[in-house]
Structures are given as C-alpha cells and as structure tokens.
Amino acid sequence: MVREFILAGALVLAAAPAGAQNLCGDRGEIVKHLNKGYEEAPTGMGIAANGAVLEVLTSENGTWSILITMPSGGTCIVATGEAWEEIKRAAAGKPQI
C-alpha cells in the first residue's frame, strides 16, 4: 500500500537519486502529520557520521516512517511502510535469528 502525505503546502518534493522522491519540510509539521494521520510517534533515533539525525516513527497498528534531519535543519521522510515489528535487542556477540 502506498501512502501519500499532504501537508497543505508545508512539504516540498525534493529530487532524490534514481528518480525517487522524498517529502521534505519542517520536522515539527511532519511529525504532527504522521501522528495525526497514522498515529505514529518517535520510537528510535541515532546520529549518522555526517551529523544527520535519523528517526524511526511507529504506530500500534504497524505503520512506520523513517525521517532524516540534516545538520542544516531540513527534514525529509525517506521511507514508509507497514507491518513494523519490535525485535528484542540481542546481547552483544549473540545475534538473534
């Protein structure tokens, strides 16, 4: 299922490699839209080597989105999907399969 995001002009389509498109805009507006429209909320985050912040937002019904916020402040939705499942973190050196 393809999900479309419309934020009443708050988001701007940005070109990405291989013809793909990301939806970009103000982080607060994007998070607000994902919460209101899909009941998604941040559940994980990390900082990339280039200083960008990667966030995973998930919902109780299994939808998910991945956001990237660049050091310059721009935020883009880079992936969305369904059937999110939490996996218990394995102890170091003991991969879970």
Sequence and secondary structure as in RCSB ss.txt:
>XXXX:A:sequence
MVREFILAGALVLAAAPAGAQNLCGDRGEIVKHLNKGYEEAPTGMGIAANGAVLEVLTSENGTWSILITMPSGGT
CIVATGEAWEEIKRAAAGKPQI
>XXXX:A:secstr
       TT  EEEE GGG EEEEE HHHHHHHHHHHH  EEEEEEE TTS EEEEEE TTS EEEEEE TTS E
EEEEEES         TT    
